Amino acid sequence: MKAPDRVLVLRVEGTLSGPWVHELRVACEQARAEGGPVTLDLLGVTFLDREGASLLRALDREQDVELTNPSTFVREVLRRDVP
């Protein structure tokens, strides 16, 4: 019997903007390369800019990374359409 895949949880805290967007992208790529599902715990995110929101949307929709525990602020930013 095959053991269930382990879920790798990455806890994201603070501000998701500028160079931190790239760092999160790289961390997610590395985590996904190890195999198994990846979850981003967004509970500690206090701010994200347009680039950070775009990355989270892409990870959620295109790369099947689960986003959990977004604050009301993060949830609203992610809900907006980006031109």
NURO-294089 format. One record per residue (C-alpha): chain; x, y, z. Coordinates in nm, 4 decimals. Layout:
N
<r><unit>A</unit><c1>X</c1><c2>Y</c2><c3>Z</c3></r>
...
//
This chain:
83
<r><unit>A</unit><c1>0.0000</c1><c2>0.0000</c2><c3>0.0000</c3></r>
<r><unit>A</unit><c1>0.1377</c1><c2>0.3394</c2><c3>-0.1002</c3></r>
<r><unit>A</unit><c1>0.1769</c1><c2>0.5962</c2><c3>0.1769</c3></r>
<r><unit>A</unit><c1>-0.0078</c1><c2>0.9213</c2><c3>0.1197</c3></r>
<r><unit>A</unit><c1>0.1969</c1><c2>1.2068</c2><c3>-0.0213</c3></r>
<r><unit>A</unit><c1>0.3225</c1><c2>1.4460</c2><c3>0.2375</c3></r>
<r><unit>A</unit><c1>0.2038</c1><c2>1.8019</c2><c3>0.2097</c3></r>
<r><unit>A</unit><c1>0.4763</c1><c2>2.0630</c2><c3>0.2258</c3></r>
<r><unit>A</unit><c1>0.3506</c1><c2>2.3764</c2><c3>0.4002</c3></r>
<r><unit>A</unit><c1>0.5346</c1><c2>2.7038</c2><c3>0.3437</c3></r>
<r><unit>A</unit><c1>0.4475</c1><c2>2.9732</c2><c3>0.5955</c3></r>
<r><unit>A</unit><c1>0.4524</c1><c2>3.3195</c2><c3>0.4363</c3></r>
<r><unit>A</unit><c1>0.4880</c1><c2>3.6158</c2><c3>0.6727</c3></r>
<r><unit>A</unit><c1>0.5233</c1><c2>3.9909</c2><c3>0.6473</c3></r>
<r><unit>A</unit><c1>0.5255</c1><c2>4.1802</c2><c3>0.3199</c3></r>
<r><unit>A</unit><c1>0.5005</c1><c2>4.0011</c2><c3>-0.0148</c3></r>
<r><unit>A</unit><c1>0.6446</c1><c2>4.2596</c2><c3>-0.2528</c3></r>
<r><unit>A</unit><c1>0.9664</c1><c2>4.3476</c2><c3>-0.4308</c3></r>
<r><unit>A</unit><c1>1.2395</c1><c2>4.0839</c2><c3>-0.4016</c3></r>
<r><unit>A</unit><c1>1.0237</c1><c2>3.8683</c2><c3>-0.1720</c3></r>
<r><unit>A</unit><c1>0.7959</c1><c2>3.7817</c2><c3>-0.4638</c3></r>
<r><unit>A</unit><c1>1.0905</c1><c2>3.6264</c2><c3>-0.6474</c3></r>
<r><unit>A</unit><c1>1.2037</c1><c2>3.4448</c2><c3>-0.3318</c3></r>
<r><unit>A</unit><c1>0.8580</c1><c2>3.2930</c2><c3>-0.2832</c3></r>
<r><unit>A</unit><c1>0.8434</c1><c2>3.1882</c2><c3>-0.6492</c3></r>
<r><unit>A</unit><c1>1.1799</c1><c2>3.0097</c2><c3>-0.6150</c3></r>
<r><unit>A</unit><c1>1.0779</c1><c2>2.8447</c2><c3>-0.2859</c3></r>
<r><unit>A</unit><c1>0.7568</c1><c2>2.7143</c2><c3>-0.4429</c3></r>
<r><unit>A</unit><c1>0.9423</c1><c2>2.5826</c2><c3>-0.7481</c3></r>
<r><unit>A</unit><c1>1.1860</c1><c2>2.3977</c2><c3>-0.5232</c3></r>
<r><unit>A</unit><c1>0.9057</c1><c2>2.2601</c2><c3>-0.3061</c3></r>
<r><unit>A</unit><c1>0.7089</c1><c2>2.1381</c2><c3>-0.6080</c3></r>
<r><unit>A</unit><c1>1.0228</c1><c2>1.9761</c2><c3>-0.7524</c3></r>
<r><unit>A</unit><c1>1.0447</c1><c2>1.7599</c2><c3>-0.4404</c3></r>
<r><unit>A</unit><c1>0.7034</c1><c2>1.6159</c2><c3>-0.5267</c3></r>
<r><unit>A</unit><c1>0.3802</c1><c2>1.6084</c2><c3>-0.3379</c3></r>
<r><unit>A</unit><c1>0.1337</c1><c2>1.8878</c2><c3>-0.2780</c3></r>
<r><unit>A</unit><c1>0.2380</c1><c2>2.2353</c2><c3>-0.1618</c3></r>
<r><unit>A</unit><c1>0.0350</c1><c2>2.4632</c2><c3>0.0638</c3></r>
<r><unit>A</unit><c1>0.1074</c1><c2>2.8292</c2><c3>0.1355</c3></r>
<r><unit>A</unit><c1>-0.0055</c1><c2>2.9427</c2><c3>0.4798</c3></r>
<r><unit>A</unit><c1>-0.0780</c1><c2>3.3145</c2><c3>0.4365</c3></r>
<r><unit>A</unit><c1>-0.1834</c1><c2>3.3891</c2><c3>0.7952</c3></r>
<r><unit>A</unit><c1>0.1202</c1><c2>3.6111</c2><c3>0.8601</c3></r>
<r><unit>A</unit><c1>0.1017</c1><c2>3.8155</c2><c3>0.5376</c3></r>
<r><unit>A</unit><c1>0.0448</c1><c2>4.1798</c2><c3>0.6300</c3></r>
<r><unit>A</unit><c1>0.0776</c1><c2>4.3355</c2><c3>0.2834</c3></r>
<r><unit>A</unit><c1>0.1131</c1><c2>4.2307</c2><c3>-0.0783</c3></r>
<r><unit>A</unit><c1>0.1560</c1><c2>4.4398</c2><c3>-0.3894</c3></r>
<r><unit>A</unit><c1>0.0256</c1><c2>4.3741</c2><c3>-0.7403</c3></r>
<r><unit>A</unit><c1>0.3195</c1><c2>4.1489</c2><c3>-0.8263</c3></r>
<r><unit>A</unit><c1>0.2739</c1><c2>3.9483</c2><c3>-0.5071</c3></r>
<r><unit>A</unit><c1>-0.0982</c1><c2>3.9090</c2><c3>-0.5735</c3></r>
<r><unit>A</unit><c1>-0.0291</c1><c2>3.7994</c2><c3>-0.9315</c3></r>
<r><unit>A</unit><c1>0.2140</c1><c2>3.5349</c2><c3>-0.8098</c3></r>
<r><unit>A</unit><c1>-0.0339</c1><c2>3.3977</c2><c3>-0.5561</c3></r>
<r><unit>A</unit><c1>-0.3089</c1><c2>3.3832</c2><c3>-0.8174</c3></r>
<r><unit>A</unit><c1>-0.0793</c1><c2>3.2033</c2><c3>-1.0626</c3></r>
<r><unit>A</unit><c1>0.0338</c1><c2>2.9534</c2><c3>-0.8007</c3></r>
<r><unit>A</unit><c1>-0.3247</c1><c2>2.8864</c2><c3>-0.7000</c3></r>
<r><unit>A</unit><c1>-0.4687</c1><c2>2.8543</c2><c3>-1.0514</c3></r>
<r><unit>A</unit><c1>-0.1874</c1><c2>2.7336</c2><c3>-1.2728</c3></r>
<r><unit>A</unit><c1>0.0422</c1><c2>2.5388</c2><c3>-1.0444</c3></r>
<r><unit>A</unit><c1>-0.2150</c1><c2>2.3913</c2><c3>-0.8077</c3></r>
<r><unit>A</unit><c1>-0.0625</c1><c2>2.5312</c2><c3>-0.4893</c3></r>
<r><unit>A</unit><c1>-0.3199</c1><c2>2.5583</c2><c3>-0.2111</c3></r>
<r><unit>A</unit><c1>-0.3516</c1><c2>2.8973</c2><c3>-0.0396</c3></r>
<r><unit>A</unit><c1>-0.4709</c1><c2>2.8833</c2><c3>0.3209</c3></r>
<r><unit>A</unit><c1>-0.5491</c1><c2>3.1289</c2><c3>0.6014</c3></r>
<r><unit>A</unit><c1>-0.5551</c1><c2>3.4549</c2><c3>0.4028</c3></r>
<r><unit>A</unit><c1>-0.6514</c1><c2>3.7603</c2><c3>0.6037</c3></r>
<r><unit>A</unit><c1>-0.9492</c1><c2>3.9662</c2><c3>0.4900</c3></r>
<r><unit>A</unit><c1>-0.7056</c1><c2>4.2119</c2><c3>0.3289</c3></r>
<r><unit>A</unit><c1>-0.5231</c1><c2>3.9402</c2><c3>0.1338</c3></r>
<r><unit>A</unit><c1>-0.8508</c1><c2>3.7780</c2><c3>0.0296</c3></r>
<r><unit>A</unit><c1>-0.9807</c1><c2>4.1106</c2><c3>-0.1069</c3></r>
<r><unit>A</unit><c1>-0.6589</c1><c2>4.1868</c2><c3>-0.2959</c3></r>
<r><unit>A</unit><c1>-0.6638</c1><c2>3.8407</c2><c3>-0.4530</c3></r>
<r><unit>A</unit><c1>-1.0287</c1><c2>3.8786</c2><c3>-0.5498</c3></r>
<r><unit>A</unit><c1>-0.9605</c1><c2>4.1899</c2><c3>-0.7579</c3></r>
<r><unit>A</unit><c1>-0.8993</c1><c2>4.1540</c2><c3>-1.1283</c3></r>
<r><unit>A</unit><c1>-0.5580</c1><c2>4.2602</c2><c3>-1.2476</c3></r>
<r><unit>A</unit><c1>-0.5518</c1><c2>4.4538</c2><c3>-1.5767</c3></r>
//
